[in-house]
Every structure is written in C-alpha cells, then in structure tokens.
Amino acid sequence: MAPEPSAPTPAPAAATGTTDIVVPTLGESVTTATVSRWLKKQGDAVTADEPLLELETDKVSVEVNAPASGTLSAIAVPDGAEVEVGAVLGAISTGAVTPSVKPAANPDAGVNPPPRASGPVARPATPPSDVFPAAAKRMAEAGVAAASVGAGTGKDGRITKGDVLEFLAKPPAAVAVAAAPKAARVDGARDERVKMTRLRKTIASRLKEAQNTAAMLTTFNEVDMSATMALRASYKDAFEKKNGGVRLGFMSFFVRACVEGLKEFPAVNAEVDGDDIVYKNYVHMGIAVGGPNGLVVPVIRDVDQMNFAQIEGTIANFGKRARDGQLKLDELTGGSFSITNGGVYGSLMSTPIINPPQSAILGMHKIQDRPIAIAGKVEIRPMMYLALTYDHRVVDGKEAVSFLVRVKESIEDPRRLLLGL
C-alpha cells in the first residue's frame, strides 16, 4: 500500500541575496534619529527606491527608501527606537521568494516565518495606514475603532493621537451619565504618558534656551492693511498670470518691509557670539510654517536680493514641503531674522519667542476690522497687530521701535517698497 502523500512542498526558490537597510547620512552634526513608523510590514514585497520607513530627527522627518527590490525579510528596529547613522534597520531578500503551491485552508499553515534579525524586533501588530502608531495604541487601549473617531487631521487625513484624545474627551450622553454608577475615579488611571518626539524635544530645548539666554522684550504696533490689500486686489490676477501661477500674498510685502527695515537698523539682523556682536551684510529670512510634526522655520537665503514673485514662490514651496515632511536639514539653519504669522490660526496678538541665535522675530496676526480715528473721524479699517520680540543685549529699545514703525510705514504705503523709500 502506497504511503499517504505528505503536505505540498513549495518549489525551491531561486538563489537569493540579502541587502541591509541602513540609516542614511542625516546631515551635518546629526548623528541619531528615531524610527517614527514603518511603512511596510515584514514579508511585504518592495521595489527599489520605494519608501520603507520614516525617521524623525531633531528638525525634520526623513524617508528611508528600499536599496533593492525584493521582500522585506527582517525588521530589526521597532517604531520608537533611537538609531545611529549607519545602523542596520532591517534586511531585504532579493530574488524569487513566492511558493509555487498555495496553502489549502489556513493561509498561515505550512509557511515558514520570515527570518528574524538580531537585536530588537518589530511590533507584532501594525496599525492601519491611515492611523499613526500612537493613535492606534490609544484606540486599542480605549476599545475605539478608527471609524468611530472619523477623519483624521494628520498628513493625508491620518488619525493622530490628538484626534483620539479629542474623541475620548467628548462628554457622553446625559442619560448615560445619569445611569452610570457613582464611584470614585482615579485620575491617574485616565492619564497617558507619551514620550516626546525628537522634534518636540528640540523645540522645547531651543525655546527654553532663548528664554534663559536672551534678554527678550516685545514691542507692539498696529498697521492699517487697507493700501496693501487694495494693491494686492488690483494686481493679484496679473501677478499670478505673469509668474506661472505664483500667487501674490501678504507675506512678500512683510518680507520686503522687514528687509528695508533691517538695512536701516542692522542691529535687528545681528547676533551675539560670545563677547562679540556679529552684523550680517545679508538677510537670510526664516519663515515659520506648521508641519505634521510641529512648527519649523525654513530659511529663505539672500531674500534681500529677491523680488516679490521669487519670495512668494519660495514660501509656497516651503509650505508644501513642510506639510509633506520633505524639508532638508540645511534649509532650517542659518537664518538671521524670522517672521511668524499667527494670524493664519486666528491669533489676534502674541509675544513670539526669538529663534536662537537670532536677535529678533516679527509676529504677524489676524486682520480684523476695527474703528480707528482718521483725520478726526472714526472709520472702520482692516487692522493688524504687529509684535517684535528682540534681544535687548543687541538691540536698543529705540532701534526696535523704529524698526517696527518702519515696517508699519511700508505696509501702510506699499509704494515705498517699490521705490526703496
């Protein structure tokens, strides 16, 4: 009697090789990063140059692409781990790896697990692609489905931890509250401790450094936006048509106004270096923009040599790449003066913090119709509060106030910017 046939055996695979996935060079003085999230699961097929995971440095997120086509055979470092430049993150097996016979019943039966790399292993469960890992962890703990949370506010509509916390913070229906048993609640059981991201730690460190080092003081003024708004309304269509779709916004007016002010008051564009004051014969303008991982300040170099279209195009490009996490490290350093616009979020007034080692930062705010006195009469005008925070070690009060007045005059009569007055 012939023996019973054994379980189907996969056909021999073609010769394969293994290619390591390593942490790339991250930029000058950057030696470590944190694994933000893996975009692929162990066992997934990948193609060369396809993004495999995201690394988070002190300033930006960096995608690591596949060095070769094949199968992601090993994940050596899990989400949240800190790695050094050159460290092995995982491995890709190249060549044919797909069995010729499909398993009959259980799709996992008879399939050998992929090899495991030495060191830390990947998390066994991977959250859906539309949910950040921290959000998935919190939803699992609370027993909440992604569908219940709804659309996310993160990049590409992904659900963030903040979305989950906001959902959980919503008060339950009154009838449910009335029916719930009264019992002592321990606040600690409802707390969640989450490790700071590298970017958030860097932001906190630099802001605290500025407070501890610089003698910061803020001076305020307000500007009538009527003339600039009228000029923009008259020429925005022609401007966009001539400059290949680049839109005319208010930022270019403020950048140019600041450039003229910095030429007149160079101390506002200087910095302290030990016992020296370094005066800059150029303007590298930092423009604060919000990204998925926090606020970043990309720098427009030699902005004093640019026209309105070049400024607007560069700012638009920075904003898009900040949202996509594609800014480069060298684009976030070397600024001599910064502008931050809290008005896009509805801020009416604030006191911005200097971005070290710079000596000043201009804060723009919401444009709001307000009654003001014009030639002895009360009129309603579109007004904006301006705030200049400066380092009193370098900039005297007279210089700071005069600089801010210079910006105000340029915005209220933008013809001055065209004539260099």
C-alpha positions in Angstrom: 0.0 0.0 0.0 1.5 3.3 -1.0 2.1 5.8 1.8 -0.2 8.8 2.1 1.2 11.8 0.3 2.7 14.4 2.6 1.7 18.1 2.7 2.5 20.0 -0.5 6.1 21.3 -0.5 6.9 24.7 -2.1 9.1 24.6 -5.1 12.7 25.5 -4.4 13.3 29.2 -4.5 15.7 30.8 -6.9 19.0 31.9 -5.4 18.5 34.9 -3.2 20.7 37.5 -1.6 20.2 39.9 1.3 20.6 43.6 1.3 20.8 45.6 4.6 18.6 48.7 5.1 20.8 51.2 6.9 20.3 54.6 8.5 21.5 57.2 5.9 23.6 60.3 6.5 21.2 62.8 8.1 23.1 66.0 7.7 25.8 67.9 9.4 26.1 67.3 13.1 23.1 65.0 13.1 24.1 61.5 14.3 21.0 59.9 15.6 17.3 59.6 14.7 14.1 58.0 15.9 12.2 55.4 13.9 8.9 57.2 13.5 7.0 54.4 11.7 7.5 51.6 9.3 5.5 52.0 6.1 5.9 48.3 5.2 5.3 45.1 7.2 7.8 42.2 7.4 7.2 39.9 4.5 5.9 42.6 2.2 7.2 42.8 -1.4 9.1 46.1 -2.1 10.6 47.7 -5.1 13.9 49.7 -5.3 13.6 53.3 -4.0 10.1 52.7 -2.5 9.7 54.3 0.9 10.1 51.7 3.7 10.0 53.8 6.9 10.2 57.3 8.3 13.0 58.5 10.6 12.5 61.6 12.8 15.5 63.8 13.5 15.7 66.9 15.6 14.3 69.0 12.8 12.6 67.0 10.0 11.3 63.6 9.1 13.3 61.6 6.6 12.0 58.7 4.5 14.3 55.7 4.0 13.9 54.1 0.7 14.4 50.4 -0.3 18.0 49.9 -1.5 16.8 47.0 -3.7 13.7 45.1 -4.9 12.6 42.0 -3.2 10.9 41.1 0.1 11.2 42.9 3.4 12.6 39.8 5.2 13.6 41.4 8.5 12.7 44.4 10.6 15.5 44.9 13.2 14.3 48.1 14.9 10.7 48.8 16.0 8.8 52.0 15.9 10.0 54.5 18.6 13.6 53.2 18.8 16.6 55.5 18.6 19.2 54.6 16.0 22.6 56.0 14.8 23.8 56.8 11.4 24.9 53.6 9.6 22.9 51.3 11.9 21.1 48.4 10.3 17.3 48.8 10.3 16.3 45.6 8.6 17.0 43.5 5.5 15.6 42.8 2.0 15.8 39.4 0.4 16.2 39.6 -3.3 15.2 37.0 -5.8 12.2 34.7 -6.1 10.5 34.0 -2.7 6.9 33.2 -3.6 5.9 29.5 -3.1 4.5 27.7 -6.1 1.7 26.0 -4.1 -0.9 27.9 -2.2 -1.9 26.6 1.2 -5.3 25.0 1.2 -7.1 26.0 4.4 -5.2 28.1 6.8 -3.3 30.8 4.9 -0.6 30.7 7.7 -0.3 26.9 7.8 2.9 25.4 6.4 4.5 28.7 5.7 7.8 29.3 7.4 8.0 32.7 9.2 10.5 35.2 7.8 13.9 35.2 9.4 14.4 37.5 12.4 17.3 39.8 12.6 19.3 40.1 15.7 18.6 42.9 18.2 15.2 44.5 18.8 12.2 43.0 16.9 9.3 44.8 15.2 6.0 45.2 17.0 3.7 42.2 16.2 0.8 44.4 15.3 0.9 47.2 12.7 -1.7 49.9 12.8 -3.7 50.7 9.6 -2.0 53.0 7.2 -4.5 55.8 8.0 -3.7 55.8 11.7 -0.5 57.0 13.4 1.1 54.4 15.8 0.5 56.4 18.9 -3.2 56.9 17.9 -3.6 53.2 17.2 -2.2 52.3 20.7 -4.6 54.7 22.4 -7.6 53.4 20.4 -6.7 49.8 21.3 -6.5 50.7 25.0 -9.8 52.5 24.9 -11.5 49.9 22.7 -12.3 52.5 20.0 -12.5 51.8 16.3 -11.0 54.2 13.7 -14.4 54.6 12.1 -15.8 56.0 15.3 -13.0 58.6 15.5 -13.7 59.8 12.0 -11.4 61.7 9.6 -8.0 62.5 11.0 -6.2 65.8 11.0 -2.8 64.4 10.3 -0.9 64.2 7.0 -3.1 62.7 4.2 -6.0 62.5 6.6 -4.3 60.1 9.0 -5.7 59.9 12.5 -3.4 61.4 15.2 -3.2 60.8 18.9 -4.7 64.2 19.3 -7.8 63.2 17.3 -8.3 60.1 19.5 -7.9 62.1 22.7 -10.3 64.8 21.4 -12.8 62.0 20.6 -12.4 60.4 24.0 -12.8 63.8 25.7 -16.3 64.3 24.3 -18.9 64.1 27.1 -21.2 61.1 26.9 -25.0 61.4 26.6 -26.7 62.8 29.6 -28.8 59.7 30.0 -25.6 57.5 30.1 -24.1 59.8 32.7 -27.3 59.6 34.9 -27.4 55.8 34.7 -23.7 55.3 35.4 -22.9 54.1 38.9 -21.3 56.7 41.2 -17.8 55.6 42.1 -14.5 57.2 43.0 -12.4 57.7 39.9 -8.6 57.7 39.9 -7.3 60.4 37.6 -4.0 58.5 37.2 -5.8 55.7 35.5 -7.0 58.0 32.8 -3.6 59.6 32.2 -1.5 58.6 29.3 2.3 59.2 29.3 3.8 59.6 25.8 7.5 60.2 25.2 8.3 63.4 23.4 9.2 63.2 19.8 12.8 64.4 18.9 11.3 67.4 17.1 9.2 68.4 20.1 12.2 68.0 22.5 14.3 70.2 20.2 11.6 72.8 20.0 11.3 72.8 23.8 15.0 73.0 24.3 15.6 75.9 21.9 12.7 77.9 23.2 13.9 77.5 26.8 17.4 78.3 25.7 16.2 81.6 24.2 14.4 82.5 27.4 17.4 81.6 29.6 20.0 83.4 27.3 18.5 86.3 25.6 17.2 89.5 27.3 13.9 89.3 25.4 11.5 92.2 25.2 8.5 92.7 22.9 7.2 95.9 21.4 3.8 96.3 19.7 2.2 98.4 17.0 -0.7 98.1 14.6 -0.9 98.5 10.9 -3.7 99.6 8.6 -3.8 97.0 5.9 -6.1 99.0 3.5 -3.5 100.1 1.0 -1.7 96.7 0.8 -5.0 94.9 0.4 -6.1 97.3 -2.3 -2.8 96.9 -4.2 -3.0 93.1 -3.9 -6.6 93.0 -5.1 -5.7 95.2 -8.2 -2.8 93.1 -9.4 -3.1 89.6 -8.0 -4.6 88.1 -11.2 -2.0 89.8 -13.4 0.8 88.8 -11.0 -0.3 85.1 -11.0 -0.6 85.0 -14.8 2.8 86.6 -15.3 4.6 84.4 -12.8 3.4 81.0 -13.8 0.7 80.5 -11.1 2.6 82.0 -8.2 0.0 83.8 -6.1 0.5 87.2 -4.5 0.0 87.1 -0.8 0.7 89.4 2.1 3.9 87.6 3.2 6.0 89.1 0.4 5.0 92.6 1.4 6.1 92.0 5.0 9.3 90.3 4.0 10.2 93.2 1.8 9.2 95.7 4.5 11.4 93.8 7.0 14.3 93.8 4.5 14.2 97.6 4.2 13.9 97.9 8.0 16.9 95.6 8.6 19.0 97.7 6.2 18.2 100.8 8.2 18.6 99.1 11.6 21.3 96.4 11.2 21.4 95.5 14.9 18.0 93.8 14.5 19.7 91.5 11.9 22.7 90.8 14.2 23.6 88.1 16.7 25.7 87.7 19.8 28.7 85.4 19.6 30.5 85.2 22.9 31.7 88.8 23.6 31.2 89.8 20.0 28.2 91.2 18.1 28.1 89.8 14.5 26.4 92.1 12.0 25.1 90.4 8.8 25.6 92.0 5.5 22.8 89.9 4.1 19.3 88.8 5.1 18.5 85.1 5.5 14.8 85.2 6.4 13.3 82.4 8.5 9.5 81.9 7.8 7.7 79.8 10.4 5.4 77.2 8.9 3.4 74.4 10.5 4.1 70.8 9.6 2.7 67.5 10.7 5.3 67.1 13.4 5.3 70.7 14.7 6.5 74.2 13.8 9.6 74.5 11.6 11.4 77.6 10.3 12.8 77.1 6.8 15.2 79.9 5.7 15.0 82.0 2.5 18.6 82.8 1.8 19.6 86.2 0.5 16.0 87.3 0.4 17.2 90.9 0.2 18.1 90.0 -3.5 14.7 88.6 -4.4 11.6 90.2 -6.0 8.0 89.6 -4.9 7.5 86.6 -7.2 10.6 84.8 -6.0 9.7 85.4 -2.4 6.1 84.1 -2.8 7.2 81.1 -4.8 9.8 80.1 -2.2 7.4 80.5 0.6 4.7 78.4 -1.2 7.3 75.7 -1.9 8.5 75.6 1.8 4.9 75.4 3.0 4.1 72.4 0.7 7.3 70.5 1.6 6.8 71.2 5.3 3.3 69.6 5.2 4.8 66.6 3.3 7.8 66.3 5.7 10.3 66.9 2.8 12.3 69.9 4.1 16.0 69.3 4.1 18.1 70.0 7.2 20.3 72.7 5.6 17.1 74.6 4.8 16.3 75.0 8.5 19.6 76.6 9.6 21.4 79.9 9.1 18.6 82.4 9.5 19.4 86.0 10.6 15.8 87.2 11.2 12.4 85.4 11.4 8.7 86.1 10.7 5.9 84.1 12.2 2.2 84.6 11.2 -0.1 83.5 14.0 -3.0 85.2 12.1 -3.5 82.2 9.9 -4.7 80.4 13.1 -6.8 83.3 14.3 -4.3 84.8 16.8 -5.1 88.5 17.5 -1.9 89.2 19.5 1.0 87.3 20.8 4.6 87.6 22.0 6.8 85.4 19.8 10.0 83.9 21.1 13.3 84.5 19.4 14.8 81.7 17.3 18.4 81.5 18.6 21.0 82.7 17.8 18.9 85.4 16.0 18.2 88.7 17.8 14.6 89.4 16.7 11.4 88.0 15.3 8.3 89.7 13.9 4.9 88.4 14.8 2.0 89.0 12.3 -1.6 88.5 13.4 -5.2 88.3 12.3 -6.5 91.1 10.1 -9.6 92.5 11.8 -11.9 95.4 11.0 -11.7 97.9 13.9 -12.8 101.5 14.4 -9.8 104.0 14.2 -9.5 107.8 14.1 -8.7 109.1 10.6 -8.4 112.9 10.2 -10.6 113.4 13.2 -13.3 111.0 12.1 -14.0 107.4 13.1 -13.6 104.9 10.3 -13.6 101.1 10.1 -10.3 99.8 8.7 -8.7 96.3 8.4 -6.1 96.4 11.1 -3.4 94.0 12.2 -1.4 94.0 15.4 2.4 93.6 14.9 4.8 92.3 17.6 8.5 92.5 17.5 10.4 90.4 20.1 14.1 91.4 20.3 17.2 90.6 22.3 17.9 93.7 24.4 21.6 92.7 24.7 22.0 93.6 21.0 19.0 95.8 20.1 18.2 99.0 21.9 14.5 99.9 22.5 14.8 102.9 20.2 16.1 100.7 17.4 13.4 98.1 17.9 10.5 100.6 18.0 11.9 102.5 15.0 12.3 99.2 13.0 8.7 98.3 13.7 7.5 101.8 12.7 9.5 101.4 9.5 7.6 98.1 8.8 4.3 99.8 9.6 5.0 102.7 7.2 6.0 100.3 4.3 2.8 98.2 4.7 0.5 101.3 5.0 2.1 102.8 1.9 3.5 99.9 -0.2 4.6 102.2 -2.9 7.6 102.9 -0.6 8.7 99.3 -1.2 8.7 99.7 -4.9 10.7 102.9 -4.7 13.1 101.8 -1.9 12.0 104.7 0.4 
